[in-house]
Amino acid sequence: MKKKVPRFKTDQEAEQFLEQDLTDYLNLKNFTPVTFELLPKTRQVNLRFSEPLLNAVRKRAEQEGISYQKFIRRAVEGSLKKKPKALA
């Protein structure tokens, strides 16, 4: 069972608490994966989408809390990570 974080009366108490190993206070189920975009975006690409497709992309991006451009970039990057299918 994970320990509960105590309430602090001062900032100094909170700072002292944070200087210890906090492993027993963490619940890994509350964590979500994070990716960082480290490379600068130096090239521009123009794409044409149908109105319904763009609306669907924007809606899904909004649900994920990211811009639709970032959503499209993630989709392209994700498709490149998959193994290519063998040509018949």
C-alpha positions, 0 to 999 in steps of 0.5 A: 500500500502506498503512503499518503502525502502529509499536509504541510504547514510551511513551504520549508516542511514541503521542501524537506519532504521532497528531499527524500526518496518518494518511491513509496508515495508514487502510484505508477498507475497515475503516470502517462507516457510523455514524448518530447519533440527535441528536433526543431521543425524546419520544414513545412508541408502542405496537405489537402484534406477533405472537410470531414477528415480535417474535422475528425482530426481536429476533434481527436486532437482536441480530445487528446489535448494537442494541436491538430498539427501535432496530432498529424505529425504523431500519426505520421511518426507512428506509421513509420515505426511500424514494420513495412508490409512485404510487397506481393 
